[in-house]
């Protein structure tokens, strides 16, 4: 009976230890990993996109500007008329019935 209680007690300690581990330790490792990767990528971006090159000369990168035109880019305007296909329109307009 005592060995059964020992095994049960050990299993409960393992169970609660695993709960605490997955609740606190794993998220801490994930946040730490994400922060390290973020710092790594930020440093890499800063190194690749610095405003000075290796000679100490400032380099200004300009994006090409689009030529502005008066015409919209979505196509041309087409006029249309609505047509009624009702049978009442086909009657003789001179007849007042």
N, C-alpha and C positions, 0 to 999 in steps of 0.2 A: 504494500500500500504506500509506503514511503517513497519507493522508487517511482511509482506512478505520479505522486505529487511533485517530485523533483523534475520529472520530464515535463509535466504540465506547467510548472513554474518557469522552466527554461524556455519552453515554447512561447509562453506569454511575454517573457523578456525579449525574445527574438522578434516576436510580432510587433510589439510597441517600438522596439529599436528600429525596425524596418520602416514603420510608419513615420517616425521622427526623421529618419534618414531621407526618405523620399519627400517629406514635407519641407525640410529646411536645407539639407545639404545639397541635393540635386539642383534645386532652383538657384542656389548660390553659385554652383559650378557653371550653370548655364549663363547666368548674368555675367560672371567673370569672363567666360569665353567670348560672349558677345561684345563686351567692352574691349577686350584685347583685339578682336578682329576689327572693331570700329576704329580704334586708335591706329592699327596697322594700315587700314585703307585710307584714313585721313592723312597720315604721314606720306603714304605713297602718292596720294593726290597732290599734296603740297609740293613734293619733290618734282613731280612731273609738270606741274602747272605754275611754277614760280615765275615772278615777273622779271627776274634777272637770269641771264644764262650764265655759263661758267666763266666767261670773260669779265663779268661785272657790267655788261652793257644791258640797258633796259630794252626789252622787246615788247612791243605793243602789237597784239593780235587783233585785227579788225575783221569782223564778219562782213561778207559782201551784202550790200543793200539791194533789195528788190526794186526794180524800176516801177514806179507808181503809174498806173494807167487809168484813164477815165472809164474804161469798160470793166464791168464786174467779171469775175472769173467763173460765174456759175452758169453762163449760157445767154442766149438771146431771148428777148421777150416776144411772146406770140399772142396775138389778140384772138379772141374767140367769141362766139355768140351762143347763147343757150337756145336750144330748139325744143319746143313743146310738142310732144307726140300724142296729144289728147284727141279723141274723136270729135269733141265739140268744135275744134278749130276747123274741121273739114266741112262743116255745115255751111250753107250759103249765107253770107252775112246779110243779104237783103231780106231774108225771111225772118219775120219776128213771130215766132210761135210761142 
